[in-house]
Amino acid sequence: MHQLTELNAVSPIDGRYRSKTISLSKYFSEEALIKYRVLVEIEYFIALCETPLPQLTNIDHKLFESLRDIYRNFSAEDAQAIKDIEKTTNHDVKAVEYFIKTAFDNLELAEYKEFIHFGLTSQDINNTAIPLSTKEAFQEVYLKLLIELVAKLKDLSIEWKDIPMLARTHGQPASPTRLGKEVGVFVERLEEQMRLLFNIPFAAKFGGATGNYNAHHVAYPQIDWRKFGNNFVEGNLGLHHSFPTTQIEHYDHFAAFFDALKRINTIVIDLDRDIWTYVSMEYFKQKIKAGEIGSSAMPHKVNPIDFENSEGNLGIANAVFEHLSAKLPLSRLQRDLTDSTVLRNIGVPIGHTLIGFEATLKGLNKLLLNADKFAEDLEKNWAVVAEAIQTILRREAYPNPYEALKGLTRTNTTIDKNAIHNFIHTLEVSDEIKAELLRITPANYLGI
């Protein structure tokens, strides 16, 4: 069997783009899932000792750090050992339990082995391990890149804050704006979605076979297992404890999380398309490195490929995020297995998202402002000051100002500076008002 390489991988995440997504491997690979399951099982056993259960009162708490080393020092060989056990058990979580039992033998804790996975069902492990790994990937990888992208946009909005530009609504010339402000719109949109995103908890289910702590309660009815679950999930693991649940987490918070990531991606796609269009309008040129080729057939071209790459990858990411958020909250009765395979794909849209963000950043860093083109477009579109003239005439109670400007701006003759100024001179207003109107140009009619 061939070893997996960047050249023979089926998914571009693990192939062509491996260098951009490898940081996700420690959170979303099969090895990572196994490690996080081991972590939850170990921390659960330690929590039982700290309660304590009567049978666990004699365990030396100094051993807890040695137990934690089982997942702290978790290796690829450990993961393979668990996969080998799974070949016999045909059950992935049970294989983790057996692996830890072997480790207990080595730590001389054999008499306590039956308290590993005590009273639990597989989903108590999966529905804590997966939210935990997702939370840590979000904080340590995704969020850092998103913040870098927003910071770059903020820098550009400041750098370009005084660059006047012709706006276009419906593709047609409209009231002028500033380039920095238009970039700032994307900053505000992204930051608003981030504020919403930060309010979504990473939720976990923990409560036995059907969420009621049946086995726990029948064995130790004197213990407040609801309180134990809250303390363990929220205090020990740093997750939100969903309760009540069925056998599985209801995934409503996960759905909100994926929808939030999708909205952020949609905003970045909108940015990609705008910048792509500005490049096609020659508002920007692009830096190229020595030796790079823009087009295989046309040597003069420098294609805006980074923004195209980003749009494509973010589109794929959103398609998967859409399925995750639409499917995961659905489960027949107290549970079915359809969530299991779907959850294994969380890293896929996040991987495509990272590729997209990096491509957008790369494209933004290559932009060269073509100030002459901005000025040229404004000078060609003096008709856009008609709104300003009309508004001042309304202020002065001038009769039918809209109709007067409409007649001027919709003629087939060129509407340039001379045409506008000649029109102003025909108006029956004071010289002071005429002077006010004559000071308005496409480059200074910019609002606030």
C-alpha positions in Angstrom: 0.0 0.0 0.0 1.4 3.4 -1.0 2.2 5.9 1.7 0.0 9.0 1.6 1.7 11.9 0.0 0.8 15.4 -1.3 0.8 13.9 -4.8 -1.4 10.9 -4.2 -3.9 12.3 -1.7 -7.5 12.4 -3.0 -8.4 15.6 -1.1 -6.5 18.8 -2.0 -6.6 19.6 1.7 -4.1 16.7 2.3 -2.5 17.1 -1.2 -1.9 20.3 -3.0 -2.7 22.5 0.0 -1.2 20.3 2.7 1.2 23.0 3.8 -1.7 25.4 4.4 -3.8 23.0 6.4 -1.3 20.8 8.3 -1.9 22.9 11.5 -5.4 21.3 11.6 -4.1 17.8 11.8 -3.6 17.9 15.5 -7.3 18.7 16.0 -9.3 16.9 13.2 -7.3 13.9 12.1 -8.2 10.3 13.1 -5.2 10.4 15.4 -6.3 13.6 17.0 -9.9 12.3 17.6 -8.4 9.3 19.3 -6.2 11.5 21.5 -9.0 13.7 22.5 -11.1 10.6 23.4 -8.2 9.4 25.6 -8.1 12.9 27.2 -11.8 12.9 28.1 -11.6 9.3 29.5 -8.6 10.1 31.7 -10.1 13.4 33.0 -13.3 11.7 33.7 -11.6 9.0 35.8 -9.7 11.7 37.7 -13.0 13.5 38.3 -14.5 10.3 39.8 -11.5 10.1 42.1 -11.9 13.7 43.2 -15.7 13.3 43.9 -14.7 10.7 45.3 -16.5 7.5 44.6 -16.1 5.3 47.7 -14.1 2.7 45.8 -11.6 5.3 44.6 -10.7 7.0 47.9 -7.4 5.3 48.3 -5.9 6.3 45.0 -2.8 8.5 45.4 -3.6 11.8 43.8 0.0 12.2 42.9 -0.7 9.6 40.2 -3.0 12.0 38.3 -0.2 13.7 36.5 1.1 10.3 35.4 -2.4 9.6 34.1 -2.5 12.8 32.2 0.8 12.0 30.6 -1.0 9.2 28.8 -2.7 11.9 26.6 0.0 14.5 26.9 2.6 12.2 25.5 0.2 10.5 23.1 2.0 9.4 19.9 1.2 8.0 16.5 2.2 4.6 17.8 -0.4 4.9 20.6 -3.0 5.8 18.0 -2.1 2.8 15.9 -2.2 0.6 19.0 -5.8 1.7 19.5 -6.7 1.2 15.9 -5.3 -2.4 16.2 -7.5 -3.0 19.2 -10.5 -1.7 17.2 -9.9 -4.4 14.6 -11.0 -6.9 17.4 -13.6 -4.8 19.2 -15.1 -3.3 16.0 -15.8 -0.3 18.3 -13.6 2.8 18.3 -14.5 4.1 21.8 -14.2 0.7 23.4 -10.8 0.3 21.9 -9.8 3.5 23.7 -11.1 2.1 27.0 -9.0 -1.1 26.5 -5.9 0.9 25.7 -6.2 2.9 28.9 -6.8 -0.3 30.9 -3.4 -1.5 29.7 -1.9 1.7 30.7 -3.5 1.3 34.2 -1.7 -2.1 34.5 1.6 -0.3 33.9 0.8 2.3 36.6 -0.2 -0.4 39.1 -3.9 0.7 39.0 -5.3 -2.6 37.7 -7.8 -2.8 40.5 -9.5 0.4 39.4 -9.7 -0.4 35.7 -13.5 -0.9 35.7 -14.0 2.7 36.6 -12.6 3.7 33.2 -15.7 4.7 31.1 -17.9 4.0 34.2 -21.6 4.5 33.5 -20.9 6.1 30.1 -21.9 5.6 26.5 -19.7 6.3 23.6 -21.4 9.7 22.9 -20.4 11.0 26.3 -16.8 10.7 25.0 -17.4 11.7 21.3 -19.7 14.6 22.2 -17.1 16.1 24.5 -13.9 15.2 22.6 -15.1 16.7 19.3 -16.4 20.0 20.7 -13.1 20.3 22.7 -10.9 19.7 19.6 -13.0 22.1 17.6 -12.8 24.8 20.2 -9.1 24.5 20.4 -8.7 24.5 16.6 -10.9 27.6 16.5 -8.9 29.5 19.1 -5.4 28.4 18.1 -5.6 28.3 14.3 -8.8 29.7 12.7 -9.1 32.8 14.8 -5.5 33.9 14.4 -5.8 33.9 10.7 -9.2 35.6 10.7 -7.7 38.3 13.0 -4.7 38.7 10.6 -7.1 39.2 7.7 -9.2 41.8 9.5 -6.1 43.6 10.7 -4.8 43.8 7.1 -8.1 45.2 5.9 -8.0 47.8 8.8 -4.5 48.9 7.7 -5.7 49.3 4.1 -8.8 51.2 5.1 -6.5 53.7 6.9 -3.9 53.8 4.1 -6.6 54.5 1.5 -8.9 56.7 3.7 -8.3 59.8 1.5 -8.6 58.1 -1.9 -11.7 59.4 -3.6 -13.4 56.9 -6.0 -16.4 56.6 -8.1 -19.0 54.3 -6.6 -21.1 52.0 -8.7 -24.6 50.9 -7.9 -26.2 48.4 -10.3 -22.8 48.7 -12.1 -23.6 52.3 -13.0 -21.7 55.5 -11.8 -23.1 56.6 -8.5 -22.3 59.2 -5.7 -18.5 59.1 -5.1 -17.0 57.5 -2.0 -13.6 56.8 -0.5 -11.7 53.6 -1.1 -10.7 53.4 2.6 -14.4 53.6 3.6 -15.4 50.8 1.2 -12.7 48.5 2.7 -13.8 49.6 6.1 -17.3 48.3 5.4 -15.9 44.8 5.2 -14.0 45.3 8.5 -17.2 46.3 10.2 -19.1 43.4 8.7 -16.5 40.9 9.8 -16.1 42.3 13.3 -19.9 42.3 13.8 -20.0 38.6 12.8 -17.1 37.9 15.1 -19.0 39.4 18.0 -21.9 37.1 17.3 -19.6 34.2 16.9 -18.0 34.7 20.3 -21.4 34.3 21.9 -21.9 30.8 20.6 -20.8 28.2 23.2 -19.0 25.0 22.4 -21.5 22.6 23.9 -21.0 19.0 25.0 -23.4 16.2 26.0 -22.5 14.1 29.1 -25.1 12.0 30.9 -25.0 8.3 30.1 -26.9 6.1 27.6 -29.9 8.4 27.1 -28.8 11.5 29.0 -30.4 10.7 32.3 -27.4 9.4 34.3 -29.3 6.1 34.7 -26.3 3.9 35.4 -24.6 6.5 37.6 -27.7 7.1 39.7 -28.5 3.4 40.2 -25.0 2.7 41.4 -24.6 5.9 43.6 -28.0 7.5 44.2 -26.5 9.7 46.9 -24.3 11.6 44.4 -25.7 14.7 42.6 -24.7 13.5 39.1 -26.2 16.6 37.4 -23.9 18.7 39.4 -21.0 16.4 38.7 -21.7 16.6 34.9 -21.7 20.4 35.1 -18.5 20.6 37.0 -16.8 18.1 34.8 -17.8 19.5 31.4 -17.7 23.1 32.3 -15.0 23.2 35.0 -12.6 20.5 33.8 -13.1 20.7 30.1 -14.1 24.3 29.6 -17.2 23.4 27.5 -20.9 24.3 27.9 -22.9 21.3 29.4 -26.0 20.6 27.4 -28.8 19.2 29.6 -31.2 17.6 29.2 -30.3 15.7 26.1 -31.0 12.3 24.4 -28.0 9.9 23.9 -26.3 12.6 21.8 -25.6 16.3 21.9 -28.4 18.1 20.0 -25.8 20.1 18.0 -27.8 23.2 17.9 -24.9 25.3 19.1 -22.6 23.6 16.6 -25.1 24.5 13.9 -25.0 28.1 15.0 -21.2 27.9 15.0 -21.0 26.6 11.4 -23.6 29.1 10.2 -21.5 31.9 11.7 -18.4 30.6 10.0 -20.3 30.4 6.7 -21.5 34.0 7.0 -17.9 35.2 7.6 -16.8 33.3 4.5 -19.7 34.9 2.5 -18.4 38.3 3.5 -14.9 37.4 2.4 -16.2 36.1 -0.9 -18.0 39.5 -1.4 -14.7 41.2 -0.7 -12.9 38.9 -3.2 -15.3 39.7 -5.9 -15.1 43.5 -5.3 -11.3 43.5 -5.3 -11.3 41.2 -8.4 -13.6 43.7 -10.2 -11.4 46.7 -9.1 -8.4 44.9 -10.6 -10.3 44.4 -13.9 -11.1 48.1 -13.8 -7.4 48.8 -13.4 -7.9 50.5 -10.0 -5.2 48.2 -8.9 -2.1 46.6 -10.4 -0.5 43.6 -8.8 3.0 42.9 -7.7 4.6 39.8 -9.2 7.7 37.9 -8.1 10.5 37.3 -10.5 9.9 34.1 -12.5 6.1 34.0 -11.9 3.9 33.6 -14.9 0.5 35.3 -15.1 -0.9 33.5 -18.1 0.5 30.5 -20.0 -0.6 32.1 -23.3 -0.6 35.9 -22.8 2.6 37.2 -21.3 1.2 40.7 -20.5 -1.4 39.3 -18.1 -1.3 39.2 -14.3 -4.5 37.4 -13.3 -6.2 38.1 -9.9 -5.9 34.4 -9.1 -5.6 34.8 -5.4 -9.1 36.2 -5.1 -10.4 33.6 -7.4 -8.7 30.8 -5.4 -10.2 32.2 -2.2 -13.7 32.5 -3.7 -13.5 28.8 -4.8 -12.3 27.4 -1.6 -14.7 29.5 0.6 -17.5 28.3 -1.6 -16.6 24.7 -1.0 -16.3 25.4 2.7 -19.7 27.0 2.8 -21.3 24.0 1.1 -20.0 21.7 3.8 -20.8 24.1 6.6 -24.3 24.2 5.2 -24.6 20.5 5.4 -23.1 20.3 8.9 -25.5 22.9 10.3 -28.6 21.4 8.5 -27.9 17.8 9.3 -26.4 17.6 12.7 -29.4 18.8 14.7 -31.5 16.0 13.1 -31.5 12.6 14.8 -34.2 9.9 14.9 -35.7 9.4 18.3 -33.0 9.2 21.0 -30.2 8.8 18.4 -29.1 7.4 15.1 -25.6 7.1 13.7 -25.8 9.6 10.9 -24.0 12.3 13.0 -20.9 10.1 13.4 -19.5 10.2 9.9 -20.6 13.8 9.4 -18.7 15.0 12.5 -15.5 13.5 11.1 -15.7 16.2 8.3 -15.5 19.3 10.5 -11.9 19.8 9.6 -12.7 19.8 5.9 -14.6 23.2 5.6 -12.3 24.8 8.2 -9.3 23.6 6.0 -10.8 25.2 2.9 -11.5 28.3 4.9 -7.9 28.6 5.9 -6.8 28.2 2.3 -9.3 30.9 1.3 -8.2 33.4 4.0 -4.6 32.9 3.1 -5.3 33.4 -0.6 -7.2 36.7 0.1 -4.3 37.9 2.3 -1.8 37.0 -0.4 -3.9 38.9 -2.9 -4.3 42.0 -0.7 -0.5 42.1 -0.1 0.1 42.2 -3.9 -2.2 45.2 -4.6 -0.6 48.3 -6.0 -2.9 51.4 -6.0 -3.4 53.0 -9.5 -4.3 56.5 -8.3 -4.5 57.9 -11.9 -7.3 55.4 -12.8 -9.3 56.5 -9.8 -9.0 60.2 -10.8 -9.7 59.4 -14.4 -12.9 57.7 -13.7 -14.1 60.5 -11.5 -13.3 63.1 -14.1 -15.2 61.1 -16.7 -18.4 61.1 -14.6 -19.3 64.7 -13.7 -22.9 63.7 -13.9 -22.6 62.2 -10.4 -22.5 65.7 -8.9 -26.1 66.3 -10.1 -27.4 64.8 -6.9 -25.5 67.4 -4.9 -26.7 70.3 -7.1 -30.3 69.1 -6.9 -30.1 68.8 -3.1 -28.8 72.3 -2.6 -31.5 73.6 -5.0 -34.1 71.8 -3.0 -32.7 73.5 0.1 -33.1 76.8 -1.6 -36.7 76.0 -2.7 -35.8 76.2 -6.4 -38.7 75.0 -8.6 -38.5 71.5 -9.9 -34.8 70.9 -9.4 -34.9 67.1 -10.0 -36.6 67.6 -13.4 -34.0 70.3 -14.4 -31.1 68.1 -13.5 -32.7 65.0 -15.2 -33.0 66.9 -18.4 -29.3 67.8 -18.3 -27.9 64.4 -17.2 -29.9 62.3 -19.6 -29.0 64.1 -22.8 -26.7 62.4 -25.3 -24.2 65.1 -25.0 -21.1 64.6 -22.8 -21.7 65.7 -19.2 -18.3 67.1 -18.2 -17.1 69.9 -16.0 -17.9 72.5 -18.6 -21.5 71.2 -19.1 -22.1 71.2 -15.3 -20.7 74.7 -14.8 -22.6 76.1 -17.8 -25.8 74.6 -16.4 -25.0 76.2 -13.0 -24.5 79.6 -14.6 -28.1 79.4 -16.1 -29.7 78.9 -12.7 -31.7 81.8 -11.2 -29.9 81.7 -7.9 -27.6 84.1 -6.1 -23.9 84.4 -6.9 -23.2 83.0 -3.4 -25.2 79.8 -4.2 -23.6 79.5 -7.6 -20.2 79.7 -6.0 -21.2 77.0 -3.6 -22.3 74.8 -6.5 -19.2 75.5 -8.6 -17.0 74.2 -5.8 -18.5 70.7 -6.0 -16.5 68.2 -8.0 -16.7 64.4 -8.3 -13.5 64.2 -6.2 -14.8 66.2 -3.3 -18.4 65.2 -3.2 -17.6 62.4 -0.7 -19.9 62.7 2.3 -18.6 61.9 5.7 
